[in-house]
């Protein structure tokens, strides 16, 4: 099997591993049917969004990237999946919160210019970016589906925010937070089968979890432990494998067939090419 595959990285913001375990029935049905495998990973620190977006897309921890809190508004100075994919002649797209646009395209974000991006010269060539935390996940996934159908990107980032928003409003141990996870699970049951039919290898994870103070940023298990599901025939689906958050970038690059990327990657997560 060639490991040059199109990739979707779906980051469900603020989804704790324990909530994913208890509330996301469709995703676990895929695991029971041996169509997906779930792993538990630990976020880098601080367990904050913008720093961990950078970790997921570059493999660099916040203290080394300099993106150490959410108010650092500047372009990344690291190589990312987006920049590496573009250097390899691949097509990129994102349906995501505007902080991704600020990290990899243009900073600061200007909604009139950046909300809908179609710029072949940028690292994220095609984008639907949003700037309200309550932007509906259902709409965001439709944005992603439109980008996939229109542009057929080799690397697609999808980033829904409603789980995190519910956690900030009501806390980790709340019906609002759990039901937000159940809703995104239902939306995924509609979209994932079609994305797989298009040949995508899919990774679904989170940046961080949530606590009962309606925040995150520290070291509690519910703040740091997040799920990682992998779906597709390029993965080994070995339950004994371990993977770190800093290795997600390298895994995406390996799947995309990007050589010499220099990013750490998890051993044994992918099938050997043949």
C-alpha positions as CSV (number, residue, x, y, z in Angstrom):
1,X,0.0,0.0,0.0
2,X,1.3,3.4,-0.9
3,X,1.4,5.9,2.0
4,X,0.6,8.8,-0.3
5,X,-3.0,9.3,0.8
6,X,-5.3,12.3,1.1
7,X,-5.8,13.2,4.8
8,X,-8.5,14.8,7.0
9,X,-7.4,16.0,10.4
10,X,-10.5,16.8,12.5
11,X,-9.9,18.6,15.7
12,X,-12.9,18.7,18.0
13,X,-12.0,21.6,20.3
14,X,-12.2,21.0,24.0
15,X,-13.2,17.4,23.9
16,X,-12.0,15.4,27.0
17,X,-11.1,11.7,26.5
18,X,-13.5,10.7,29.2
19,X,-16.4,12.6,27.6
20,X,-15.6,11.1,24.2
21,X,-15.6,7.6,25.8
22,X,-19.0,8.1,27.5
23,X,-20.9,10.1,24.9
24,X,-19.8,9.4,21.3
25,X,-21.7,6.2,20.4
26,X,-21.2,6.4,16.7
27,X,-17.5,6.7,16.9
28,X,-17.3,3.8,19.3
29,X,-19.6,1.8,17.0
30,X,-16.9,2.2,14.3
31,X,-14.3,0.8,16.7
32,X,-16.5,-2.2,17.6
33,X,-17.0,-2.8,13.8
34,X,-13.2,-2.6,13.4
35,X,-13.5,0.4,11.1
36,X,-11.7,2.7,13.5
37,X,-9.2,2.5,16.4
38,X,-9.2,4.9,19.4
39,X,-6.1,5.9,21.4
40,X,-5.8,8.2,24.4
41,X,-3.2,10.9,24.2
42,X,-2.0,13.7,26.5
43,X,-1.9,17.3,25.4
44,X,1.2,19.4,25.6
45,X,1.2,22.3,28.1
46,X,-0.2,24.7,28.7
47,X,-3.5,23.1,27.7
48,X,-4.8,26.1,25.8
49,X,-6.1,26.3,22.3
50,X,-3.9,28.4,20.1
51,X,-0.6,26.9,21.6
52,X,-2.0,23.4,20.9
53,X,-3.2,24.2,17.4
54,X,0.5,25.0,16.7
55,X,1.6,21.7,18.4
56,X,-0.9,19.6,16.3
57,X,0.1,21.2,13.0
58,X,3.9,21.6,13.6
59,X,4.8,18.9,16.2
60,X,6.4,21.6,18.3
61,X,5.5,22.2,22.0
62,X,4.3,25.6,23.1
63,X,7.4,26.5,25.1
64,X,9.5,25.8,22.0
65,X,7.2,27.4,19.4
66,X,6.7,30.6,21.5
67,X,2.9,30.3,21.1
68,X,2.4,30.0,24.8
69,X,-1.0,31.6,25.3
70,X,-4.1,32.5,23.3
71,X,-3.2,36.1,22.9
72,X,-0.1,35.5,20.8
73,X,-1.3,36.8,17.5
74,X,1.3,36.2,14.8
75,X,2.2,33.8,12.1
76,X,3.9,30.5,13.0
77,X,7.6,30.5,12.5
78,X,7.7,26.7,12.2
79,X,7.2,24.3,9.3
80,X,3.6,23.0,9.4
81,X,1.6,20.3,7.7
82,X,0.3,23.1,5.5
83,X,3.6,24.6,4.5
84,X,5.2,21.1,4.0
85,X,2.2,20.0,1.9
86,X,2.4,23.1,-0.3
87,X,6.2,22.6,-0.8
88,X,5.4,19.1,-2.0
89,X,2.8,20.4,-4.6
90,X,-0.2,19.3,-2.6
91,X,-3.5,21.1,-2.2
92,X,-4.6,22.3,1.3
93,X,-7.9,23.5,2.8
94,X,-9.4,24.2,6.2
95,X,-12.8,24.8,7.7
96,X,-11.7,26.2,11.1
97,X,-11.6,28.9,13.7
98,X,-9.9,32.1,12.6
99,X,-6.8,31.5,14.8
100,X,-5.7,28.9,12.3
101,X,-5.8,31.5,9.6
102,X,-3.7,33.8,11.8
103,X,-1.1,31.0,12.5
104,X,-0.6,29.9,8.9
105,X,-2.0,32.5,6.4
106,X,-2.3,36.1,7.5
107,X,-2.2,37.8,10.9
108,X,-4.3,39.5,12.2
109,X,-7.4,38.0,10.8
110,X,-9.6,40.4,8.8
111,X,-13.0,38.8,8.3
112,X,-13.8,40.7,5.1
113,X,-10.6,39.4,3.6
114,X,-10.0,36.1,5.2
115,X,-13.3,34.5,6.2
116,X,-13.5,32.9,2.7
117,X,-10.0,32.2,1.4
118,X,-9.2,31.1,-2.1
119,X,-5.5,31.9,-2.5
120,X,-3.2,29.3,-4.2
121,X,-0.1,31.1,-2.9
122,X,-0.9,30.7,0.8
123,X,-0.2,27.7,3.0
124,X,-4.0,27.2,3.5
125,X,-5.1,27.7,0.0
126,X,-8.8,27.2,0.4
127,X,-10.6,28.2,3.7
128,X,-13.9,28.8,5.4
129,X,-12.9,30.5,8.7
130,X,-15.2,31.6,11.5
131,X,-14.7,33.9,14.5
132,X,-17.7,33.2,16.8
133,X,-17.3,30.3,19.3
134,X,-21.0,29.5,18.9
135,X,-20.7,29.0,15.1
136,X,-22.8,25.8,14.7
137,X,-20.8,22.6,14.3
138,X,-23.4,21.4,11.8
139,X,-22.7,24.4,9.6
140,X,-18.9,24.0,10.0
141,X,-19.1,20.4,8.8
142,X,-21.1,21.5,5.8
143,X,-18.4,24.1,5.1
144,X,-15.8,21.3,5.2
145,X,-17.9,19.1,3.0
146,X,-18.2,21.9,0.4
147,X,-14.4,22.5,0.4
148,X,-13.8,18.8,0.0
149,X,-16.2,18.4,-2.9
150,X,-15.1,21.6,-4.6
151,X,-11.3,21.4,-4.2
152,X,-10.5,17.8,-3.3
153,X,-7.7,18.9,-1.0
154,X,-4.9,16.5,-0.2
155,X,-4.8,17.8,3.3
156,X,-8.0,19.0,5.0
157,X,-8.3,20.5,8.5
158,X,-11.7,20.6,10.1
159,X,-12.1,22.3,13.5
160,X,-15.6,22.5,15.2
161,X,-15.8,24.6,18.4
162,X,-19.2,23.9,20.1
163,X,-17.9,21.3,22.6
164,X,-15.4,23.7,23.9
165,X,-18.0,26.6,24.0
166,X,-20.4,24.4,26.0
167,X,-17.6,23.5,28.5
168,X,-16.8,27.2,29.0
169,X,-20.5,28.0,29.6
170,X,-21.4,25.1,31.8
171,X,-18.3,23.1,32.8
172,X,-16.9,19.6,32.3
173,X,-19.4,17.8,34.4
174,X,-22.5,19.2,32.8
175,X,-25.3,18.0,30.5
176,X,-24.6,20.9,28.1
177,X,-21.0,19.7,27.6
178,X,-21.9,16.1,27.2
179,X,-24.7,16.8,24.8
180,X,-22.4,18.9,22.7
181,X,-20.2,15.9,22.3
182,X,-23.3,13.7,21.5
183,X,-24.3,16.2,18.8
184,X,-21.0,16.3,17.0
185,X,-21.0,12.5,17.1
186,X,-24.3,12.5,15.3
187,X,-23.1,14.9,12.7
188,X,-20.0,12.8,12.1
189,X,-22.2,9.7,11.5
190,X,-23.6,11.6,8.4
191,X,-20.3,12.9,7.0
192,X,-17.6,10.3,7.8
193,X,-18.9,7.5,5.5
194,X,-18.9,9.8,2.5
195,X,-15.4,11.2,3.3
196,X,-14.1,7.7,3.5
197,X,-15.7,6.9,0.1
198,X,-13.6,9.7,-1.3
199,X,-10.5,7.9,-0.1
200,X,-9.5,10.0,2.9
201,X,-7.5,8.7,5.8
202,X,-9.0,10.4,8.8
203,X,-7.6,11.4,12.2
204,X,-10.0,12.8,14.8
205,X,-8.6,14.3,18.0
206,X,-8.8,17.3,20.3
207,X,-6.5,20.1,21.4
208,X,-7.3,19.8,25.1
209,X,-10.2,18.9,27.5
210,X,-12.1,20.9,30.1
211,X,-12.5,21.3,33.8
212,X,-15.3,22.0,36.3
213,X,-14.1,25.6,36.6
214,X,-15.3,26.1,33.0
215,X,-11.8,26.5,31.8
216,X,-8.5,24.7,30.9
217,X,-4.8,25.4,30.8
218,X,-3.5,23.2,33.6
219,X,-2.5,19.7,34.3
220,X,-5.8,17.9,35.4
221,X,-6.5,14.7,33.6
222,X,-9.7,16.0,32.2
223,X,-7.8,19.0,30.8
224,X,-5.0,17.1,29.2
225,X,-6.3,13.7,28.2
226,X,-7.9,13.7,24.8
227,X,-9.0,11.0,22.3
228,X,-7.5,10.1,18.9
229,X,-9.5,8.0,16.5
230,X,-7.9,6.8,13.3
231,X,-10.0,5.7,10.3
232,X,-8.7,4.2,7.1
233,X,-6.7,1.3,5.6
234,X,-3.3,3.1,5.8
235,X,-3.3,2.7,9.6
236,X,-2.1,-0.4,11.4
237,X,-4.9,-0.2,13.9
238,X,-2.6,-1.8,16.5
239,X,-4.1,-1.1,19.9
240,X,-0.7,-1.5,21.5
241,X,0.7,1.6,19.7
242,X,1.2,4.8,21.6
243,X,1.2,8.2,20.1
244,X,2.0,11.7,21.4
245,X,0.3,14.9,20.4
246,X,3.6,16.1,19.0
247,X,3.5,13.2,16.6
248,X,0.2,14.0,14.9
249,X,2.0,16.4,12.4
250,X,4.5,13.7,11.4
251,X,1.7,11.1,11.0
252,X,-0.1,13.5,8.6
253,X,3.1,14.1,6.6
254,X,3.8,10.4,6.4
255,X,0.3,9.7,5.1
256,X,0.6,12.5,2.6
257,X,3.8,10.9,1.3
258,X,5.9,14.0,2.3
259,X,9.5,12.8,2.7
260,X,12.3,14.4,4.7
261,X,9.8,16.4,6.8
262,X,11.9,15.9,10.0
263,X,8.8,15.8,12.2
264,X,8.5,13.2,15.1
265,X,6.1,10.4,14.2
266,X,4.6,7.5,16.1
267,X,6.2,4.2,15.5
268,X,3.9,1.4,14.2
269,X,0.8,3.6,13.6
270,X,0.9,3.1,9.8
271,X,1.0,0.0,7.7
272,X,4.3,-0.6,5.9
273,X,4.2,0.7,2.3
274,X,4.3,-2.0,-0.3
